[in-house]
């Protein structure tokens, strides 16, 4: 089961029940929670800081935040 696929579905509002029913019938809700815990462990030390100056090459993406390691 690709963790990024499960996280992508969750981030698009698909419920764990629907993920199991419609996409991955061989996984459990505990498997989905394991994906979330794994992703959380990867970004545990990451911080989001406001970006007060957007580089010109990123003007198509007007997000006021960027991710710093």
C-alpha positions, 0 to 999 in steps of 0.5 A, spaced: 500 500 500 503 506 497 503 511 504 502 517 499 496 514 496 492 513 502 495 520 505 493 523 498 486 520 499 485 522 506 487 530 504 482 530 499 476 528 504 476 521 503 474 517 509 478 511 512 471 507 511 471 509 503 478 508 502 477 501 504 471 500 500 473 503 494 480 503 493 484 498 498 479 493 500 485 489 503 487 494 508 484 496 515 483 502 519 489 501 523 493 500 517 490 507 515 492 510 522 499 507 521 500 511 514 498 517 518 503 515 524 509 514 519 508 521 515 507 524 522 514 521 524 517 523 517 515 531 519 516 531 526 522 536 526 519 540 520 516 547 521 512 552 517 514 559 517 511 565 514 514 567 507 514 574 507 518 575 500 516 570 495 521 569 490 519 571 483 519 564 480 514 562 485 509 567 483 504 562 480 503 559 487 501 565 492 502 561 498 504 565 504 508 559 507 514 555 506 516 549 509 523 549 512 527 543 515 
